[in-house]
Amino acid sequence: MTIREATIEDLERIAALFGQLGYAAQPERIGQQLRTLIDSGSGQAFVAEAGGVPVGVAVVHLMQPIHVDAAWALLSALVVDEAQRGSGVGAQLLAAAERFAAERGCAQLELSSSATRTRAHRFYEQNGYREKRLRFLKTW
């Protein structure tokens, strides 16, 4: 298993991974967002590769809130191929996101998880994360 930064060549597979969670992500759109994220210096995407094929992806964003001194990181996505779940891929991707954030001076890594993804909740708790606050969302 290799953890590396995502590249444009990974877009089709990343889109397929997001599709496993029900997101209709298009490779072209992912590519645009990935370039913006990396070029702006505001984050990074990592893939876990097995046998030359990406089997997981993690996306981390950096932010500097104006009301605190230390920067934060936000894990906006962590997806592991259905066939690889429970094999340690997610933990390796999470560790890469944590290292990335820590190396950039972030004091914390925050994430959200759908209330229905109870297996993911256990995974995050096993990796030292604790539920901290409620999340409110308004869409339009």
N, CA, C and O of each residue as an XYZ file, in Angstrom:
560
protein
N       0.845     -1.175      0.000
C       0.000      0.000      0.000
C       0.889      1.236      0.000
O       1.812      1.350      0.806
N       0.602      2.153     -0.907
C       1.328      3.408     -0.998
C       0.350      4.557     -0.822
O      -0.720      4.562     -1.429
N       0.710      5.529      0.006
C      -0.074      6.762      0.148
C       0.714      7.845     -0.561
O       1.900      8.039     -0.294
N       0.048      8.554     -1.469
C       0.717      9.607     -2.230
C      -0.276     10.719     -2.525
O      -1.482     10.568     -2.330
N       0.258     11.839     -3.000
C      -0.598     12.942     -3.413
C      -1.367     12.537     -4.665
O      -0.831     11.869     -5.549
N      -2.613     12.944     -4.726
C      -3.448     12.635     -5.891
C      -2.950     13.406     -7.105
O      -2.429     14.515     -6.985
N      -3.118     12.806     -8.263
C      -2.744     13.447     -9.520
C      -3.938     13.437    -10.469
O      -4.959     12.803    -10.204
N      -3.787     14.145    -11.569
C      -4.835     14.210    -12.585
C      -5.151     12.814    -13.134
O      -6.288     12.540    -13.516
N      -4.158     11.946    -13.171
C      -4.374     10.584    -13.668
C      -5.314      9.779    -12.782
O      -5.834      8.749    -13.211
N      -5.539     10.231    -11.553
C      -6.382      9.520    -10.602
C      -7.861      9.906    -10.678
O      -8.684      9.312     -9.982
N      -8.208     10.884    -11.504
C      -9.545     11.473    -11.457
C     -10.679     10.480    -11.685
O     -11.679     10.518    -10.969
N     -10.544      9.602    -12.657
C     -11.614      8.626    -12.935
C     -11.853      7.740    -11.717
O     -12.997      7.493    -11.335
N     -10.785      7.273    -11.121
C     -10.908      6.373     -9.974
C     -11.432      7.105     -8.746
O     -12.226      6.551     -7.986
N     -10.992      8.354     -8.546
C     -11.511      9.151     -7.432
C     -13.009      9.352     -7.593
O     -13.759      9.224     -6.624
N     -13.451      9.664     -8.799
C     -14.882      9.832     -9.052
C     -15.638      8.543     -8.741
O     -16.725      8.585     -8.165
N     -15.069      7.401     -9.117
C     -15.712      6.122     -8.829
C     -15.800      5.872     -7.319
O     -16.800      5.347     -6.830
N     -14.759      6.248     -6.592
C     -14.792      6.088     -5.136
C     -15.889      6.943     -4.517
O     -16.636      6.471     -3.660
N     -15.989      8.194     -4.945
C     -17.063      9.051     -4.440
C     -18.429      8.482     -4.805
O     -19.382      8.597     -4.034
N     -18.521      7.872     -5.974
C     -19.764      7.242     -6.394
C     -20.202      6.139     -5.453
O     -21.400      5.917     -5.281
N     -19.253      5.441     -4.836
C     -19.595      4.384     -3.887
C     -20.311      4.933     -2.657
O     -21.022      4.200     -1.969
N     -20.122      6.217     -2.382
C     -20.819      6.849     -1.251
C     -22.065      7.606     -1.692
O     -22.723      8.261     -0.884
N     -22.384      7.511     -2.985
C     -23.601      8.153     -3.473
C     -23.407      9.542     -4.032
O     -24.388     10.221     -4.337
N     -22.161      9.991     -4.177
C     -21.904     11.311     -4.743
C     -21.688     11.173     -6.250
O     -20.882     10.355     -6.693
N     -22.394     11.957     -7.017
C     -22.269     11.919     -8.478
C     -21.165     12.875     -8.916
O     -21.427     13.880     -9.576
N     -19.947     12.556     -8.546
C     -18.806     13.419     -8.853
C     -18.276     13.118    -10.247
O     -18.049     11.958    -10.594
N     -18.081     14.147    -11.035
C     -17.549     14.012    -12.390
C     -16.042     14.240    -12.374
O     -15.567     15.167    -11.719
N     -15.285     13.408    -13.086
C     -13.822     13.560    -13.093
C     -13.356     14.960    -13.484
O     -12.398     15.472    -12.905
N     -14.012     15.581    -14.448
C     -13.598     16.919    -14.890
C     -13.748     17.930    -13.752
O     -12.871     18.765    -13.533
N     -14.845     17.848    -13.046
C     -15.102     18.772    -11.937
C     -14.109     18.512    -10.795
O     -13.593     19.450    -10.188
N     -13.851     17.238    -10.511
C     -12.873     16.900     -9.486
C     -11.512     17.466     -9.861
O     -10.798     17.994     -9.008
N     -11.153     17.358    -11.131
C      -9.871     17.891    -11.599
C      -9.766     19.385    -11.399
O      -8.728     19.883    -10.963
N     -10.837     20.111    -11.716
C     -10.839     21.561    -11.526
C     -10.659     21.908    -10.046
O      -9.860     22.774     -9.688
N     -11.414     21.218     -9.205
C     -11.356     21.494     -7.772
C      -9.990     21.107     -7.188
O      -9.452     21.811     -6.333
N      -9.447     20.002     -7.649
C      -8.138     19.557     -7.172
C      -7.055     20.560     -7.549
O      -6.208     20.898     -6.723
N      -7.079     21.037     -8.793
C      -6.092     22.036     -9.213
C      -6.217     23.311     -8.381
O      -5.207     23.871     -7.954
N      -7.423     23.766     -8.153
C      -7.645     24.969     -7.352
C      -7.134     24.770     -5.932
O      -6.459     25.643     -5.387
N      -7.447     23.635     -5.333
C      -7.025     23.336     -3.969
C      -5.505     23.368     -3.844
O      -4.961     24.008     -2.944
N      -4.835     22.684     -4.740
C      -3.370     22.576     -4.675
C      -2.701     23.888     -5.070
O      -1.782     24.342     -4.388
N      -3.154     24.503     -6.167
C      -2.533     25.751     -6.638
C      -2.669     26.879     -5.627
O      -1.783     27.727     -5.527
N      -3.764     26.901     -4.875
C      -3.973     27.952     -3.883
C      -3.186     27.693     -2.600
O      -3.050     28.580     -1.757
N      -2.671     26.478     -2.458
C      -1.957     26.124     -1.236
C      -2.878     25.892     -0.057
O      -2.424     25.856      1.087
N      -4.172     25.733     -0.319
C      -5.145     25.617      0.764
C      -5.523     24.183      1.096
O      -6.483     23.955      1.832
N      -4.790     23.215      0.569
C      -5.094     21.839      0.914
C      -4.421     20.852      0.001
O      -3.587     21.208     -0.832
N      -4.803     19.588      0.174
C      -4.212     18.512     -0.608
C      -5.161     17.318     -0.629
O      -5.970     17.134      0.280
N      -5.050     16.524     -1.665
C      -5.763     15.249     -1.752
C      -4.724     14.144     -1.805
O      -3.695     14.271     -2.469
N      -5.002     13.076     -1.108
C      -4.123     11.917     -1.064
C      -4.880     10.695     -1.561
O      -6.087     10.575     -1.353
N      -4.166      9.790     -2.218
C      -4.756      8.514     -2.592
C      -3.937      7.391     -1.964
O      -2.725      7.495     -1.775
N      -4.647      6.320     -1.653
C      -4.015      5.067     -1.254
C      -4.023      4.198     -2.496
O      -5.065      3.998     -3.120
N      -2.869      3.689     -2.847
C      -2.724      2.928     -4.081
C      -2.301      1.499     -3.752
O      -1.361      1.274     -2.990
N      -3.008      0.546     -4.336
C      -2.663     -0.870     -4.189
C      -2.619     -1.480     -5.581
O      -3.591     -1.390     -6.331
N      -1.508     -2.093     -5.929
C      -1.383     -2.699     -7.249
C      -1.525     -1.703     -8.375
O      -2.015     -2.048     -9.450
N      -1.100     -0.459     -8.143
C      -1.180      0.572     -9.167
C      -2.545      1.209     -9.321
O      -2.745      2.024    -10.222
N      -3.495      0.855     -8.456
C      -4.860      1.372     -8.555
C      -5.227      2.111     -7.267
O      -5.053      1.558     -6.181
N      -5.735      3.353     -7.360
C      -6.201      4.043     -6.164
C      -7.399      3.316     -5.545
O      -8.408      3.069     -6.206
N      -7.260      2.979     -4.251
C      -8.335      2.285     -3.537
C      -8.897      3.141     -2.409
O      -9.749      2.686     -1.646
N      -8.427      4.368     -2.302
C      -8.933      5.279     -1.287
C      -8.470      6.684     -1.578
O      -7.474      6.898     -2.270
N      -9.211      7.652     -1.036
C      -8.871      9.057     -1.224
C      -9.225      9.827      0.049
O     -10.227      9.544      0.706
N      -8.393     10.792      0.376
C      -8.647     11.714      1.483
C      -8.362     13.123      0.989
O      -7.385     13.355      0.277
N      -9.220     14.062      1.370
C      -9.065     15.459      0.961
C      -9.048     16.317      2.220
O      -9.971     16.270      3.033
N      -7.985     17.102      2.366
C      -7.833     17.965      3.536
C      -7.686     19.416      3.085
O      -6.969     19.713      2.129
N      -8.373     20.312      3.785
C      -8.353     21.748      3.504
C      -7.770     22.474      4.713
O      -7.999     22.077      5.855
N      -7.025     23.526      4.457
C      -6.438     24.343      5.506
C      -7.241     25.626      5.648
O      -7.704     26.185      4.654
N      -7.409     26.096      6.884
C      -8.093     27.366      7.109
C      -7.490     28.078      8.307
O      -6.960     27.456      9.228
N      -7.587     29.396      8.267
C      -7.095     30.215      9.360
C      -8.243     31.081      9.852
O      -8.433     32.193      9.360
N      -9.013     30.586     10.820
C     -10.098     31.403     11.367
C      -9.546     32.682     11.988
O      -8.444     32.683     12.537
N     -10.292     33.742     11.905
C      -9.797     35.025     12.414
C      -9.908     35.149     13.928
O      -9.312     36.052     14.514
N     -10.658     34.262     14.569
C     -10.885     34.383     16.005
C      -9.952     33.529     16.860
O     -10.059     33.549     18.087
N      -9.048     32.787     16.246
C      -8.082     31.975     16.996
C      -6.694     32.139     16.370
O      -6.562     32.545     15.215
N      -5.674     31.817     17.151
C      -4.307     31.974     16.665
C      -3.857     30.852     15.741
O      -3.167     31.107     14.754
N      -4.231     29.633     16.039
C      -3.739     28.484     15.274
C      -4.655     28.154     14.098
O      -5.874     28.313     14.168
N      -4.042     27.697     13.036
C      -4.805     27.254     11.860
C      -5.514     25.941     12.177
O      -5.151     25.233     13.117
N      -6.520     25.633     11.382
C      -7.265     24.380     11.482
C      -7.179     23.668     10.151
O      -6.856     24.271      9.127
N      -7.465     22.404     10.177
C      -7.617     21.637      8.943
C      -8.988     20.979      8.968
O      -9.523     20.639     10.023
N      -9.526     20.813      7.792
C     -10.840     20.187      7.626
C     -10.684     19.005      6.682
O     -10.213     19.161      5.555
N     -11.075     17.842      7.134
C     -11.093     16.661      6.282
C     -12.457     16.631      5.606
O     -13.463     16.302      6.235
N     -12.487     16.977      4.319
C     -13.781     17.057      3.629
C     -14.195     15.734      3.023
O     -15.364     15.543      2.688
N     -13.247     14.813      2.876
C     -13.597     13.508      2.304
C     -12.577     12.467      2.717
O     -11.376     12.731      2.758
N     -13.070     11.291      3.018
C     -12.243     10.105      3.226
C     -13.078      8.933      2.721
O     -14.081      8.560      3.330
N     -12.654      8.363      1.608
C     -13.394      7.270      0.989
C     -12.436      6.120      0.726
O     -11.357      6.309      0.165
N     -12.842      4.931      1.137
C     -12.080      3.709      0.873
C     -12.974      2.785      0.060
O     -14.159      2.628      0.353
N     -12.392      2.178     -0.958
C     -13.134      1.243     -1.793
C     -13.829      0.203     -0.921
O     -13.256     -0.291      0.050
N     -15.063     -0.124     -1.276
C     -15.867     -1.071     -0.491
C     -15.113     -2.371     -0.226
O     -15.220     -2.935      0.863
N     -14.358     -2.850     -1.201
C     -13.637     -4.116     -1.063
C     -12.431     -4.006     -0.127
O     -11.886     -5.026      0.296
N     -12.010     -2.786      0.199
C     -10.812     -2.574      1.022
C     -11.133     -2.094      2.437
O     -10.234     -1.977      3.269
N     -12.406     -1.818      2.714
C     -12.761     -1.275      4.028
C     -12.414     -2.270      5.124
O     -12.630     -3.473      4.978
N     -11.877     -1.757      6.219
C     -11.477     -2.588      7.334
C     -10.066     -3.141      7.213
O      -9.619     -3.899      8.073
N      -9.363     -2.767      6.152
C      -8.015     -3.313      5.913
C      -6.895     -2.379      6.349
O      -5.723     -2.718      6.183
N      -7.217     -1.223      6.897
C      -6.199     -0.270      7.330
C      -5.944      0.863      6.348
O      -5.173      1.776      6.646
N      -6.577      0.819      5.185
C      -6.386      1.874      4.184
C      -6.836      3.223      4.735
O      -6.127      4.220      4.599
N      -8.000      3.254      5.350
C      -8.529      4.512      5.892
C      -7.616      5.107      6.947
O      -7.404      6.319      6.975
N      -7.078      4.271      7.810
C      -6.179      4.759      8.863
C      -4.919      5.369      8.260
O      -4.416      6.375      8.760
N      -4.410      4.769      7.195
C      -3.219      5.319      6.545
C      -3.527      6.661      5.881
O      -2.724      7.591      5.955
N      -4.672      6.759      5.242
C      -5.063      8.035      4.626
C      -5.286      9.109      5.689
O      -4.870     10.254      5.515
N      -5.937      8.740      6.779
C      -6.178      9.685      7.858
C      -4.851     10.177      8.443
O      -4.694     11.365      8.723
N      -3.915      9.274      8.621
C      -2.595      9.664      9.133
C      -1.891     10.626      8.181
O      -1.229     11.563      8.628
N      -2.026     10.406      6.880
C      -1.412     11.320      5.907
C      -2.039     12.702      6.004
O      -1.329     13.706      5.948
N      -3.356     12.768      6.147
C      -4.043     14.056      6.286
C      -3.605     14.754      7.569
O      -3.377     15.964      7.574
N      -3.487     13.993      8.655
C      -3.050     14.574      9.926
C      -1.628     15.122      9.832
O      -1.353     16.218     10.318
N      -0.718     14.361      9.205
C       0.664     14.834      9.036
C       0.697     16.118      8.215
O       1.382     17.077      8.569
N      -0.051     16.125      7.115
C      -0.108     17.300      6.241
C      -0.537     18.521      7.057
O       0.085     19.580      6.969
N      -1.595     18.373      7.845
C      -2.106     19.489      8.641
C      -1.105     19.916      9.713
O      -0.855     21.109      9.889
N      -0.542     18.963     10.419
C       0.405     19.285     11.490
C       1.640     19.986     10.945
O       2.138     20.930     11.558
N       2.133     19.535      9.810
C       3.321     20.151      9.207
C       3.068     21.591      8.781
O       4.011     22.356      8.579
N       1.809     21.960      8.645
C       1.454     23.322      8.259
C       0.946     24.147      9.437
O       0.341     25.203      9.252
N       1.195     23.662     10.635
C       0.892     24.421     11.837
C      -0.536     24.354     12.316
O      -0.935     25.160     13.157
N      -1.303     23.440     11.822
C      -2.701     23.324     12.256
C      -2.767     22.709     13.652
O      -2.029     21.778     13.975
N      -3.661     23.247     14.463
C      -3.831     22.771     15.826
C      -4.853     21.647     15.919
O      -4.913     20.950     16.932
N      -5.651     21.462     14.885
C      -6.672     20.418     14.916
C      -7.087     20.039     13.505
O      -6.922     20.805     12.555
N      -7.629     18.836     13.398
C      -8.233     18.351     12.161
C      -9.679     18.039     12.489
O      -9.972     17.241     13.379
N     -10.563     18.669     11.770
C     -11.994     18.540     12.008
C     -12.632     17.834     10.822
O     -12.160     17.953      9.692
N     -13.704     17.102     11.082
C     -14.434     16.440     10.009
C     -15.884     16.303     10.414
O     -16.240     16.464     11.581
N     -16.707     16.006      9.438
C     -18.102     15.679      9.732
C     -18.420     14.365      9.040
O     -17.786     13.988      8.054
N     -19.404     13.686      9.574
C     -19.796     12.392      9.037
C     -21.304     12.276      9.135
O     -21.894     12.634     10.154
N     -21.921     11.784      8.093
C     -23.370     11.613      8.080
C     -23.818     10.777      9.272
O     -23.138      9.824      9.652
N     -24.940     11.124      9.854
C     -25.471     10.399     11.012
C     -25.692      8.923     10.714
O     -25.679      8.098     11.627
N     -25.892      8.587      9.458
C     -26.164      7.196      9.096
C     -24.899      6.343      8.944
O     -25.001      5.119      8.859
N     -23.740      6.941      8.909
C     -22.490      6.204      8.680
C     -21.856      5.776     10.011
O     -20.765      6.224     10.364
N     -22.546      4.918     10.725
C     -22.104      4.525     12.061
C     -20.771      3.775     12.041
O     -19.990      3.899     12.984
N     -20.498      3.011     11.002
C     -19.203      2.324     10.902
C     -18.071      3.351     10.812
O     -17.012      3.168     11.411
N     -18.303      4.430     10.059
C     -17.305      5.498      9.954
C     -17.110      6.174     11.311
O     -15.986      6.526     11.668
N     -18.188      6.357     12.065
C     -18.076      6.986     13.378
C     -17.160      6.158     14.279
O     -16.298      6.710     14.963
N     -17.342      4.853     14.280
C     -16.482      3.975     15.089
C     -15.032      4.081     14.631
O     -14.119      4.115     15.456
N     -14.820      4.134     13.321
C     -13.466      4.272     12.773
C     -12.798      5.538     13.304
O     -11.664      5.493     13.781
N     -13.503      6.666     13.221
C     -12.906      7.922     13.683
C     -12.637      7.880     15.186
O     -11.594      8.348     15.641
N     -13.554      7.332     15.945
C     -13.351      7.231     17.389
C     -12.147      6.342     17.707
O     -11.376      6.655     18.615
N     -11.976      5.250     16.982
C     -10.830      4.363     17.185
C      -9.514      5.046     16.838
O      -8.450      4.611     17.279
N      -9.585      6.119     16.046
C      -8.400      6.866     15.652
C      -8.242      8.163     16.441
O      -7.524      9.071     16.022
N      -8.916      8.244     17.584
C      -8.703      9.355     18.502
C      -9.623     10.544     18.350
O      -9.432     11.550     19.033
N     -10.613     10.468     17.479
C     -11.540     11.579     17.276
C     -12.735     11.433     18.218
O     -13.168     10.324     18.530
N     -13.251     12.564     18.658
C     -14.407     12.581     19.544
C     -15.450     13.548     18.989
O     -15.124     14.587     18.415
N     -16.687     13.179     19.175
C     -17.759     14.084     18.763
C     -17.695     15.315     19.656
O     -17.672     15.211     20.882
N     -17.666     16.480     19.020
C     -17.415     17.716     19.760
C     -18.617     18.656     19.771
O     -18.932     19.259     20.796
N     -19.279     18.774     18.633
C     -20.363     19.749     18.563
C     -21.369     19.333     17.496
O     -21.117     18.452     16.674
N     -22.486     19.981     17.541
C     -23.501     19.755     16.515
C     -23.129     20.514     15.263
O     -22.455     21.542     15.336
N     -23.549     20.033     14.141
C     -23.318     20.702     12.870
C     -24.663     21.070     12.285
O     -25.563     20.234     12.213
N     -24.803     22.299     11.874
C     -26.047     22.784     11.286
C     -25.795     23.073      9.810
O     -24.709     23.522      9.443
N     -26.767     22.825      8.981
C     -26.612     22.966      7.547
C     -27.882     23.555      6.960
O     -28.991     23.138      7.295
N     -27.705     24.524      6.086
C     -28.803     25.086      5.335
C     -28.421     25.037      3.868
O     -27.362     25.540      3.494
N     -29.240     24.455      3.044
C     -28.941     24.365      1.622
C     -29.908     25.236      0.827
O     -31.016     25.534      1.272
N     -29.467     25.627     -0.336
C     -30.332     26.359     -1.265
C     -29.931     26.055     -2.677
O     -30.536     26.573     -3.616
